[in-house]
Amino acid sequence: METKLLISDSEPIIETPSGINVELLNRVAEYIASDYEHFDMDEWELKPHHRPWYQRYITKRDCGTTRCIAGWTCFLSGNISPNTPNEAQQLLGLTYEQANRLFYRRNWPEPYRSHIEDCTSKTDNAWTAAQRIRHFIKTNGAE
């Protein structure tokens, strides 16, 4: 079974039957909840001095860099890649559909989608994302 990637890639990747990497996904949720200042669902990875369209790859977290779920997945795995969504999808063992449901808040189920859009603080934003990840794990990626 061929895996579709979020961003087209020249080589097709074969989906492994191992399923979701729950251990890594739990680490991402815990990290986001505990380090809310460095979480932002608007960018894969954004350094404070970057323009919003410009991505850069770093290995420190204390410089003010923020990352989304896919960005933190790659960072915590030590896989800093110019193709963050595809790399995170592979690291987590997700299908194309699951990756879209997890990495893009517009595809999140309610109440998570509405709540993250209405968040007024970084703490609330990170808490919502961590809860969203836990729900994703609980439903085995179905929601």
C-alpha positions as CSV (number, residue, x, y, z in Angstrom):
1,M,0.0,0.0,0.0
2,E,1.5,3.3,-1.1
3,T,1.5,6.2,1.4
4,K,0.5,9.6,0.1
5,L,2.6,12.4,1.4
6,L,1.4,15.8,2.5
7,I,3.8,17.4,0.0
8,S,4.6,15.6,-3.1
9,D,7.9,13.7,-3.1
10,S,9.8,12.1,-6.0
11,E,10.0,8.7,-4.4
12,P,6.9,6.9,-3.2
13,I,7.1,5.6,0.4
14,I,5.6,2.3,1.4
15,E,3.4,2.4,4.5
16,T,4.6,0.2,7.3
17,P,2.0,-1.9,9.2
18,S,3.4,-0.7,12.6
19,G,0.7,1.9,13.1
20,I,0.9,5.1,15.0
21,N,4.1,5.9,17.1
22,V,2.1,6.6,20.3
23,E,5.3,6.9,22.4
24,L,6.6,9.8,20.2
25,L,3.1,11.4,19.9
26,N,2.8,11.4,23.7
27,R,6.2,13.0,24.1
28,V,5.1,15.7,21.6
29,A,1.9,16.3,23.6
30,E,3.7,16.5,26.9
31,Y,6.4,18.8,25.5
32,I,3.9,21.2,24.0
33,A,1.9,21.3,27.2
34,S,5.0,22.0,29.3
35,D,6.7,24.4,27.0
36,Y,3.8,26.5,25.7
37,E,6.0,29.5,24.8
38,H,7.5,27.5,22.0
39,F,4.3,26.2,20.4
40,D,2.6,27.8,17.4
41,M,0.2,26.0,15.0
42,D,0.7,28.7,12.4
43,E,4.2,27.6,11.4
44,W,6.2,24.4,11.1
45,E,9.1,26.2,12.7
46,L,9.5,30.0,13.1
47,K,12.5,31.8,14.6
48,P,11.7,35.1,16.1
49,H,13.6,37.1,13.4
50,H,12.0,35.2,10.4
51,R,9.5,36.5,8.1
52,P,6.4,34.2,8.3
53,W,7.1,32.5,5.0
54,Y,10.7,31.7,5.8
55,Q,11.6,28.4,7.6
56,R,15.0,27.6,9.1
57,Y,16.3,24.5,10.9
58,I,17.9,24.8,14.3
59,T,18.9,22.5,17.2
60,K,18.2,24.8,20.1
61,R,14.9,25.6,21.8
62,D,15.9,28.5,24.1
63,C,16.2,31.0,21.3
64,G,12.5,31.7,21.0
65,T,11.8,29.4,18.1
66,T,8.3,28.1,17.9
67,R,7.0,24.9,16.2
68,C,3.7,23.2,15.5
69,I,2.9,19.5,16.1
70,A,4.8,18.4,13.0
71,G,7.7,20.6,13.9
72,W,8.0,19.3,17.4
73,T,7.7,15.8,16.2
74,C,10.7,16.2,14.0
75,F,12.7,18.2,16.6
76,L,12.2,15.7,19.4
77,S,13.2,12.9,17.0
78,G,16.4,14.7,16.0
79,N,15.2,14.8,12.4
80,I,15.3,18.4,11.3
81,S,14.1,18.3,7.8
82,P,13.2,20.8,5.1
83,N,10.2,18.6,4.5
84,T,8.7,18.8,8.0
85,P,5.1,17.5,7.4
86,N,6.2,14.5,5.4
87,E,9.0,13.7,7.9
88,A,6.7,14.0,10.8
89,Q,4.1,11.8,9.1
90,Q,6.7,9.1,8.6
91,L,8.1,9.4,12.1
92,L,4.6,9.0,13.6
93,G,3.6,6.2,11.3
94,L,0.5,8.1,10.0
95,T,-1.5,7.8,6.8
96,Y,-2.0,10.8,4.6
97,E,-5.5,11.3,6.1
98,Q,-4.3,10.9,9.7
99,A,-1.5,13.5,9.1
100,N,-4.0,15.9,7.7
101,R,-6.3,15.4,10.6
102,L,-3.5,16.0,13.1
103,F,-1.3,18.7,11.5
104,Y,-3.9,21.1,10.3
105,R,-6.2,22.6,12.8
106,R,-8.9,23.3,10.2
107,N,-9.3,19.5,10.1
108,W,-9.5,19.0,13.8
109,P,-12.8,17.7,15.2
110,E,-14.9,19.8,17.5
111,P,-14.5,21.0,20.2
112,Y,-10.8,21.3,19.5
113,R,-11.0,23.2,16.3
114,S,-13.3,25.9,17.7
115,H,-11.4,26.1,20.9
116,I,-7.9,26.6,19.3
117,E,-9.3,29.3,17.0
118,D,-10.7,31.1,20.1
119,C,-7.7,30.8,22.3
120,T,-6.5,34.0,23.9
121,S,-3.3,32.8,25.6
122,K,-0.3,30.6,24.6
123,T,-1.0,28.4,27.6
124,D,-4.6,27.7,26.5
125,N,-3.4,27.2,22.9
126,A,-0.8,24.6,23.9
127,W,-3.2,22.9,26.3
128,T,-5.8,22.6,23.6
129,A,-3.2,21.1,21.2
130,A,-2.1,18.6,23.8
131,Q,-5.7,17.6,24.4
132,R,-6.2,17.3,20.6
133,I,-3.2,15.0,20.4
134,R,-4.4,12.8,23.3
135,H,-7.8,12.5,21.6
136,F,-6.1,11.5,18.3
137,I,-4.3,8.8,20.2
138,K,-7.4,7.6,22.0
139,T,-9.3,7.3,18.6
140,N,-6.3,5.6,17.0
141,G,-6.1,8.5,14.5
142,A,-9.7,8.3,13.4
143,E,-10.6,11.7,14.7
